[in-house]
């Protein structure tokens, strides 16, 4: 995993905030985020991409214990959990992602 892929995966993991999505869609979203990071496009997670993520993300019934960032690329997808104390979207400065 390259640093830009790791960053894109981290950003998506934080945005999902405990939700999960099908691996093929997750990989596509990571690819889009990585491309936007490489081209310095802001916001990285614009409204359209957030809506697409939200439409395909599924909330889990129980609290997962492992973040997807810890999985190896050849392992099965593991659900993510950013923080139980801060549900919803993360907001930093003036941008929401």
Secondary structure, DSSP 8 states (H G I E B T S, - for coil): --HHHHHHHHHHHHHHTT-B--HHHHHHHHHHHHHHHHTT-SSSS-HHHHHHHHHH-B--SS---S-GGGS-TTS--------SSS-S--EETTEE-
